[in-house]
Amino acid sequence: MWQLENIKSPIGNILLMHNGEVLAALDFEDHEGRMRKLADRYLSNPDFVRTKTRSTFGQALEAYFEGGVNMINGLTTIALGTAFQAKVWAALRTIPAGHTRSYAEIARQIGTPKG
């Protein structure tokens, strides 16, 4: 069962999709349809339930937006996307808070440089 959880943030209301163990998606609240479409594409027959109980994921994101930028580092996630997208997202998670990487650096890191 996938839980849909709303949190308020300084950038707008955010909707999380998780099953209590892994965070599968995060989007702005007004894009729930897009999130459900993604779940339908990559999960088999996903069932959803709205929850008002604050999860570990919701707590970590609230702490992140309050300045605890490292609070999201340990969250368990799954990548709902292509194999290439999963590689990119995994590489993005290795960037320390406050640092940046170019597209070229990420491409080299995942073994798909151009040129």
C-alpha positions as CSV (number, residue, x, y, z in Angstrom):
1,M,0.0,0.0,0.0
2,W,1.4,3.4,-1.0
3,Q,0.8,6.3,1.2
4,L,0.3,9.8,0.0
5,E,1.5,12.4,2.5
6,N,1.3,16.2,2.3
7,I,3.9,18.5,3.9
8,K,4.1,22.2,3.8
9,S,7.4,23.8,2.7
10,P,8.8,27.2,1.9
11,I,8.5,26.4,-1.8
12,G,4.9,25.1,-1.7
13,N,2.9,22.1,-0.6
14,I,4.7,18.8,-1.3
15,L,3.1,15.4,-1.8
16,L,5.2,12.3,-0.9
17,M,4.5,8.8,-2.0
18,H,6.0,6.1,0.2
19,N,5.2,2.7,1.6
20,G,6.6,3.4,5.1
21,E,9.9,1.8,4.1
22,V,11.0,3.6,0.8
23,L,10.2,7.0,-0.7
24,A,9.1,6.5,-4.3
25,A,8.1,10.0,-5.4
26,L,8.0,13.6,-4.3
27,D,6.2,16.3,-6.2
28,F,4.3,19.5,-5.7
29,E,0.8,18.8,-4.3
30,D,-1.0,20.1,-7.4
31,H,0.8,17.4,-9.6
32,E,-0.7,14.4,-7.9
33,G,-2.0,13.2,-11.3
34,R,1.6,13.1,-12.6
35,M,2.7,11.2,-9.6
36,R,0.0,8.6,-10.0
37,K,0.8,8.2,-13.7
38,L,4.4,7.6,-12.8
39,A,3.4,5.0,-10.2
40,D,1.1,3.3,-12.7
41,R,3.9,3.0,-15.2
42,Y,6.6,1.6,-12.9
43,L,4.7,-0.2,-10.1
44,S,2.3,-3.1,-10.5
45,N,-1.3,-2.2,-9.5
46,P,-0.4,0.5,-7.0
47,D,-3.0,1.1,-4.3
48,F,-2.9,4.5,-2.5
49,V,-4.1,5.7,0.8
50,R,-3.9,9.3,2.2
51,T,-2.2,9.6,5.5
52,K,-2.1,12.4,8.0
53,T,0.5,10.6,10.2
54,R,3.9,12.2,9.8
55,S,6.3,9.6,8.4
56,T,10.1,9.5,8.8
57,F,10.2,10.8,5.2
58,G,8.0,13.8,6.1
59,Q,9.9,14.5,9.3
60,A,13.2,14.5,7.4
61,L,12.0,16.8,4.7
62,E,10.5,19.2,7.2
63,A,13.9,19.2,9.0
64,Y,15.6,19.8,5.6
65,F,13.5,22.8,4.9
66,E,14.2,24.1,8.4
67,G,18.0,24.1,7.6
68,G,19.0,20.5,8.4
69,V,20.2,19.9,4.9
70,N,21.8,16.6,5.8
71,M,18.6,15.2,7.3
72,I,17.6,13.6,4.0
73,N,20.9,11.8,3.3
74,G,19.8,8.5,4.9
75,L,16.4,8.2,3.4
76,T,15.8,5.0,1.5
77,T,14.4,5.7,-2.0
78,I,13.5,3.8,-5.1
79,A,13.9,5.3,-8.5
80,L,10.7,5.1,-10.6
81,G,12.1,5.6,-14.0
82,T,14.4,4.2,-16.6
83,A,17.7,2.5,-15.8
84,F,19.5,5.6,-17.1
85,Q,17.4,7.9,-14.9
86,A,18.1,5.7,-11.9
87,K,21.8,6.0,-12.5
88,V,21.5,9.8,-12.8
89,W,19.5,10.1,-9.6
90,A,21.9,7.9,-7.7
91,A,24.8,10.1,-8.8
92,L,22.9,13.2,-7.8
93,R,22.5,11.8,-4.3
94,T,26.3,11.7,-3.9
95,I,26.6,15.5,-4.3
96,P,27.2,16.9,-0.8
97,A,24.8,19.6,0.4
98,G,26.0,23.0,-0.8
99,H,28.0,21.7,-3.7
100,T,27.3,21.5,-7.4
101,R,28.2,19.2,-10.3
102,S,27.9,19.9,-14.0
103,Y,26.0,17.7,-16.4
104,A,29.3,16.7,-17.9
105,E,30.6,15.6,-14.4
106,I,27.5,13.6,-13.8
107,A,27.8,12.0,-17.2
108,R,31.4,11.0,-16.6
109,Q,30.4,9.7,-13.1
110,I,27.8,7.3,-14.5
111,G,29.9,6.3,-17.5
112,T,28.1,8.0,-20.3
113,P,30.2,11.0,-21.3
114,K,29.5,12.7,-24.6
115,G,32.2,14.0,-27.0
